[in-house]
Amino acid sequence: MRAQSADRRSERGAVAVMVALLAAVLIGFLALAMNVGHATSVRGELENAADAAALAAARELDAKLNQGSCRAFATSEAIGRNHTTDATHPVSITRTDVAFCHWDRASNRTTWCLDAGVDPSGDPPPFSTPGAKTELAGANAVQVTARRQGGDALPVWFAYFLGQQADATMSVSAVSTAVGGGPCESRDVAPLVAPLALADCRLVDGEGSPSCGAARAFSDSGNTDLAPVRRMSSHLSAGDLISIQSGGNVRQAVYDQLLHLVGSSVTVPVVEPSSGCPTTRFSSRDYPVLGFASVSIDQVTGGCHLNRWGRRRCSISQIQVTVSCPDPEEAPPDGSPRASAGCGFYGLLARTSQLVPNR
């Protein structure tokens, strides 16, 4: 009997040890689950804040050096303060959390970003976009990072059971990128599309800001800021090819359309000329559309005649236009928001922004 009692006491001791070990393991798993769940919940709240801040900041980009970047910074900070994590921790977004990027529409990816907190009004990097005189002029997207770290990092509950110090914390962050910039489709900016193409580098000043109010001209003597196009679809998208032609010999339909549009504000595609600034030149070939600009057609000079085969041909000696930059707060003619953001500014802004993949 004594031997059996001793065996039972030994078994009870072994069970107690196993229960203690199992309890420690269960508490460890519970702690891990609680910490992972908490981190996942906070990360979701940070993602909401980062998404909202990036979308709002991207709408502030306007290629006007510090004006657009300062508004983007201020907007990001304000949006962050309107979001909280754990119901009591406001999201703090500072300048070091905001980066300016370039998003490529064709590949649907972010090709480069300036480091967060870097002043984007300096000289353009080698990877800037054509015609961009400053880094900001080449940036059409904003990347925002929302985070809880340092003194605001998440506590690690039951840290001892996870093999960490009792005061251990965990940093959590979320990154969102939104594209803004100019519209990528002609139907998003105006119903009237003129058969003209403008040189991209002649639509910005020496600091990269849009040349609002500047006069641009075509002359059949050679160098020119704009050129007539053989035919123009009312619906153009960035990347579409348009055919530039000599002003000395244009189709009557193109000539008549330009005459009809004198005094009107129209949308024109923007392309990169055969030779760059300050001496621009177009050759008779196809050019991809980079974006769109708004101009008023002031004057068209030329005439039409019958050629030797009895066909009516027209020549243009001069076209004068004035570049206009509509107020971004002004409602579009049809009352609908502008879309397809992500192309060059050229004085026009898309009123919407959209989230795109982070690089």
C-alpha positions as CSV (number, residue, x, y, z in Angstrom):
1,M,0.0,0.0,0.0
2,R,2.8,2.4,0.8
3,A,4.3,1.8,-2.6
4,Q,1.1,2.5,-4.4
5,S,0.6,5.8,-2.4
6,A,4.1,6.9,-3.3
7,D,3.4,6.1,-7.0
8,R,0.2,8.2,-6.9
9,R,2.1,11.1,-5.3
10,S,4.8,10.9,-8.0
11,E,2.1,10.9,-10.7
12,R,0.4,13.9,-9.2
13,G,3.7,15.8,-9.1
14,A,4.4,14.9,-12.8
15,V,0.9,16.1,-13.8
16,A,1.4,19.4,-11.9
17,V,4.6,20.0,-13.8
18,M,3.0,19.2,-17.1
19,V,0.0,21.5,-16.3
20,A,2.4,24.3,-15.4
21,L,4.4,23.9,-18.6
22,L,1.2,23.7,-20.6
23,A,-0.2,26.8,-18.9
24,A,2.9,28.7,-19.8
25,V,2.7,27.6,-23.4
26,L,-1.0,28.5,-23.6
27,I,-0.3,31.9,-22.1
28,G,2.5,32.4,-24.6
29,F,0.2,31.5,-27.5
30,L,-2.5,33.8,-26.0
31,A,0.0,36.6,-25.7
32,L,1.2,36.0,-29.3
33,A,-2.4,36.0,-30.6
34,M,-3.3,39.1,-28.7
35,N,-0.2,41.0,-29.9
36,V,-0.6,39.9,-33.5
37,G,-4.3,40.7,-33.5
38,H,-3.7,44.1,-32.0
39,A,-0.9,44.9,-34.5
40,T,-3.2,43.8,-37.4
41,S,-6.0,46.0,-36.1
42,V,-3.7,49.0,-35.7
43,R,-2.1,48.4,-39.1
44,G,-5.5,48.5,-40.7
45,E,-6.2,51.9,-39.0
46,L,-2.9,53.2,-40.1
47,E,-3.6,52.0,-43.7
48,N,-6.9,53.9,-43.7
49,A,-5.1,57.1,-42.5
50,A,-2.3,56.7,-45.1
51,D,-4.8,56.0,-47.9
52,A,-6.8,59.1,-47.1
53,A,-3.7,61.3,-46.6
54,A,-2.1,60.2,-49.9
55,L,-5.3,60.6,-51.9
56,A,-5.8,64.1,-50.5
57,A,-2.2,65.2,-50.9
58,A,-2.0,63.9,-54.5
59,R,-4.8,66.3,-55.5
60,E,-2.6,69.2,-54.3
61,L,0.2,68.6,-56.8
62,D,0.3,71.3,-59.4
63,A,3.9,71.6,-60.5
64,K,4.2,75.1,-58.9
65,L,7.3,74.4,-56.9
66,N,6.8,74.8,-53.2
67,Q,3.1,75.8,-53.4
68,G,2.0,72.3,-54.4
69,S,4.4,70.5,-52.1
70,C,3.6,72.7,-49.0
71,R,-0.2,72.1,-49.6
72,A,0.5,68.3,-49.9
73,F,2.5,68.3,-46.6
74,A,-0.2,70.3,-44.8
75,T,-3.0,68.2,-46.1
76,S,-1.3,64.9,-45.1
77,E,-0.7,66.2,-41.6
78,A,-4.3,67.4,-41.3
79,I,-5.7,64.1,-42.6
80,G,-3.5,62.2,-40.2
81,R,-4.8,64.1,-37.2
82,N,-8.4,63.2,-38.2
83,H,-7.6,59.5,-37.8
84,T,-6.8,57.6,-34.6
85,T,-5.6,54.1,-33.7
86,D,-6.9,52.3,-30.6
87,A,-9.5,55.1,-30.5
88,T,-7.1,57.4,-28.5
89,H,-3.9,57.7,-30.5
90,P,-4.0,60.4,-33.3
91,V,-2.0,59.4,-36.3
92,S,1.0,61.7,-36.6
93,I,2.1,62.3,-40.2
94,T,5.1,64.7,-40.6
95,R,7.2,65.9,-43.5
96,T,9.6,63.0,-43.1
97,D,6.6,60.6,-43.8
98,V,5.7,62.2,-47.2
99,A,7.6,61.4,-50.4
100,F,7.0,62.7,-53.9
101,C,7.1,60.0,-56.7
102,H,6.6,59.4,-60.4
103,W,4.0,56.8,-61.4
104,D,4.2,55.4,-64.9
105,R,0.8,55.0,-66.4
106,A,1.9,52.4,-69.1
107,S,3.6,50.0,-66.6
108,N,1.2,50.8,-63.7
109,R,4.1,51.1,-61.3
110,T,6.0,53.7,-59.3
111,T,9.3,54.3,-61.1
112,W,11.0,56.6,-58.5
113,C,10.4,58.5,-55.3
114,L,12.3,61.3,-53.6
115,D,13.3,60.4,-50.1
116,A,10.6,61.4,-47.5
117,G,11.2,64.9,-46.2
118,V,13.4,66.0,-49.2
119,D,12.5,69.4,-50.6
120,P,11.1,68.6,-54.1
121,S,11.8,72.0,-55.6
122,G,15.5,71.3,-56.4
123,D,17.2,70.3,-59.6
124,P,15.6,67.3,-61.4
125,P,17.2,63.9,-60.9
126,P,18.5,62.0,-64.0
127,F,15.4,59.9,-63.9
128,S,12.9,62.8,-64.0
129,T,10.3,63.0,-66.7
130,P,10.7,64.7,-70.1
131,G,10.3,68.5,-69.8
132,A,10.4,68.5,-66.0
133,K,12.6,71.4,-64.9
134,T,12.3,70.5,-61.2
135,E,11.8,67.3,-59.3
136,L,8.3,68.3,-58.4
137,A,7.4,68.9,-62.0
138,G,8.3,65.3,-62.7
139,A,6.4,64.0,-59.7
140,N,2.8,63.1,-60.1
141,A,2.2,60.9,-57.0
142,V,2.5,61.2,-53.2
143,Q,3.6,58.4,-51.0
144,V,2.6,58.6,-47.3
145,T,3.8,56.5,-44.4
146,A,1.7,56.3,-41.2
147,R,3.3,54.7,-38.3
148,R,3.4,54.1,-34.5
149,Q,6.9,53.8,-33.3
150,G,9.2,55.1,-30.5
151,G,7.2,56.4,-27.6
152,D,4.0,55.6,-29.4
153,A,4.9,52.0,-30.3
154,L,2.5,49.2,-29.4
155,P,3.0,47.5,-26.1
156,V,3.9,43.8,-26.2
157,W,1.5,42.1,-23.8
158,F,2.9,39.2,-21.7
159,A,6.3,40.0,-23.1
160,Y,8.0,37.7,-20.5
161,F,6.2,34.7,-21.9
162,L,7.4,35.6,-25.4
163,G,11.0,35.8,-24.2
164,Q,11.3,39.6,-24.3
165,Q,11.8,42.3,-21.8
166,A,8.8,43.4,-19.7
167,D,8.7,46.8,-21.3
168,A,9.1,45.6,-24.9
169,T,7.2,47.5,-27.7
170,M,6.4,46.8,-31.3
171,S,6.5,49.3,-34.2
172,V,3.8,49.2,-36.9
173,S,3.5,51.2,-40.1
174,A,1.5,51.4,-43.3
175,V,2.5,52.9,-46.7
176,S,0.1,54.2,-49.4
177,T,0.8,55.9,-52.8
178,A,-1.7,57.9,-54.7
179,V,-1.4,59.4,-58.2
180,G,-2.5,62.9,-59.1
181,G,-1.2,65.2,-61.8
182,G,-2.8,66.1,-65.0
183,P,-5.5,64.3,-66.9
184,C,-4.6,61.5,-69.3
185,E,-7.7,61.7,-71.5
186,S,-9.0,64.6,-73.6
187,R,-12.6,63.9,-72.7
188,D,-11.8,64.5,-69.0
189,V,-10.9,68.2,-69.6
190,A,-13.0,69.8,-72.4
191,P,-15.5,68.9,-75.1
192,L,-13.5,70.8,-77.8
193,V,-10.3,69.3,-79.1
194,A,-8.3,71.3,-81.6
195,P,-6.1,69.7,-84.3
196,L,-2.9,71.3,-82.8
197,A,0.0,69.8,-80.8
198,L,2.1,71.8,-78.3
199,A,5.7,71.3,-77.4
200,D,5.9,70.1,-73.8
201,C,9.0,72.0,-72.8
202,R,7.5,75.3,-74.0
203,L,4.6,74.9,-71.6
204,V,6.6,75.4,-68.4
205,D,8.8,78.3,-67.3
206,G,12.4,78.1,-66.2
207,E,11.3,76.9,-62.8
208,G,9.0,74.2,-64.0
209,S,5.8,76.0,-63.4
210,P,3.1,76.1,-66.1
211,S,3.4,79.1,-68.4
212,C,-0.1,80.4,-67.8
213,G,-1.0,83.4,-70.0
214,A,2.0,82.8,-72.3
215,A,1.5,83.3,-76.0
216,R,2.6,80.5,-78.3
217,A,2.8,80.6,-82.1
218,F,3.2,78.5,-85.2
219,S,5.1,79.8,-88.2
220,D,5.8,78.0,-91.4
221,S,9.3,79.5,-91.4
222,G,10.7,76.6,-89.3
223,N,11.1,76.7,-85.5
224,T,7.7,76.5,-83.7
225,D,6.1,75.9,-80.4
226,L,3.1,74.2,-81.9
227,A,2.1,72.4,-85.1
228,P,-1.1,71.4,-86.9
229,V,-2.2,67.7,-86.8
230,R,-3.5,65.8,-89.8
231,R,-6.7,64.6,-88.1
232,M,-7.8,64.7,-84.5
233,S,-10.1,62.3,-82.6
234,S,-12.3,63.9,-79.9
235,H,-11.2,61.1,-77.5
236,L,-7.5,61.0,-77.1
237,S,-5.5,59.2,-74.4
238,A,-1.9,59.6,-73.3
239,G,0.2,57.3,-75.4
240,D,-1.9,57.6,-78.5
241,L,0.0,58.6,-81.6
242,I,-0.9,61.8,-83.5
243,S,0.5,62.8,-86.9
244,I,2.2,66.2,-87.2
245,Q,2.2,67.8,-90.7
246,S,3.7,70.8,-92.4
247,G,1.6,74.0,-92.0
248,G,2.3,74.8,-95.7
249,N,0.0,72.1,-96.9
250,V,-2.9,71.0,-94.7
251,R,-6.2,69.4,-95.4
252,Q,-9.1,71.9,-95.8
253,A,-11.0,70.1,-93.0
254,V,-8.1,71.0,-90.6
255,Y,-7.9,74.5,-91.8
256,D,-11.6,75.1,-91.6
257,Q,-11.8,73.6,-88.1
258,L,-9.0,75.9,-86.9
259,L,-10.7,79.0,-88.4
260,H,-13.9,78.0,-86.7
261,L,-12.2,77.7,-83.3
262,V,-10.7,81.2,-83.3
263,G,-11.7,82.9,-80.1
264,S,-12.5,79.5,-78.4
265,S,-10.8,77.8,-75.5
266,V,-9.8,74.3,-76.5
267,T,-7.9,71.2,-75.4
268,V,-4.7,70.3,-77.3
269,P,-2.4,67.4,-76.9
270,V,1.2,67.9,-75.6
271,V,4.1,66.1,-77.3
272,E,7.9,66.1,-77.1
273,P,9.2,67.8,-80.3
274,S,11.9,66.5,-82.5
275,S,14.4,69.1,-81.1
276,G,14.0,70.4,-77.6
277,C,14.0,73.8,-76.0
278,P,14.7,76.6,-76.5
279,T,14.6,75.9,-80.3
280,T,11.7,73.5,-80.9
281,R,11.1,71.8,-84.2
282,F,8.6,69.3,-85.3
283,S,9.1,66.8,-88.2
284,S,6.4,65.2,-90.2
285,R,5.9,62.0,-88.2
286,D,3.9,60.4,-85.4
287,Y,4.3,61.6,-81.8
288,P,2.9,60.0,-78.6
289,V,0.6,62.2,-76.5
290,L,2.2,63.0,-73.1
291,G,-0.8,64.9,-71.7
292,F,-3.1,67.8,-72.4
293,A,-3.1,71.6,-72.2
294,S,-5.8,74.3,-72.4
295,V,-5.3,77.2,-74.9
296,S,-7.4,79.9,-76.5
297,I,-6.9,80.2,-80.3
298,D,-6.3,83.9,-81.0
299,Q,-5.5,84.0,-84.7
300,V,-5.1,81.7,-87.7
301,T,-3.6,83.1,-90.9
302,G,-3.5,81.3,-94.3
303,G,-5.6,80.5,-97.3
304,C,-6.8,77.7,-99.6
305,H,-6.3,77.1,-103.4
306,L,-6.9,74.5,-106.0
307,N,-3.8,72.5,-106.9
308,R,-2.9,71.2,-110.4
309,W,-5.1,68.1,-109.9
310,G,-8.1,70.2,-109.0
311,R,-7.9,69.4,-105.3
312,R,-8.4,72.1,-102.7
313,R,-5.4,72.4,-100.5
314,C,-4.8,75.0,-97.7
315,S,-1.7,76.5,-96.2
316,I,-1.2,78.1,-92.8
317,S,1.3,80.8,-92.3
318,Q,0.7,81.6,-88.7
319,I,-1.3,80.4,-85.7
320,Q,-1.3,82.3,-82.3
321,V,-2.6,80.8,-79.1
322,T,-2.6,81.7,-75.4
323,V,-1.9,79.0,-72.8
324,S,-4.6,79.1,-70.1
325,C,-4.5,77.5,-66.7
326,P,-8.1,77.0,-65.5
327,D,-8.9,77.4,-61.8
328,P,-8.6,73.9,-60.3
329,E,-11.6,74.7,-58.1
330,E,-13.7,75.6,-61.1
331,A,-16.4,73.0,-61.9
332,P,-16.0,71.2,-65.2
333,P,-18.6,72.1,-67.9
334,D,-20.6,68.9,-67.5
335,G,-20.5,69.0,-63.7
336,S,-18.6,65.7,-63.5
337,P,-15.2,65.3,-61.8
338,R,-12.1,65.0,-63.9
339,A,-10.5,61.6,-63.9
340,S,-7.6,59.6,-65.4
341,A,-5.0,61.5,-63.3
342,G,-1.3,60.7,-63.7
343,C,0.0,62.6,-66.8
344,G,1.9,65.8,-67.1
345,F,0.4,69.0,-65.6
346,Y,0.8,71.5,-68.4
347,G,-1.6,73.9,-66.6
348,L,-4.4,71.3,-66.2
349,L,-5.2,69.4,-63.1
350,A,-7.3,66.3,-62.7
351,R,-9.7,66.7,-59.8
352,T,-9.5,63.1,-58.7
353,S,-6.7,60.9,-57.4
354,Q,-6.4,57.2,-57.1
355,L,-4.3,54.7,-55.1
356,V,-1.6,52.9,-57.1
357,P,0.8,50.1,-56.1
358,N,3.8,51.1,-53.9
359,R,7.2,50.5,-55.4
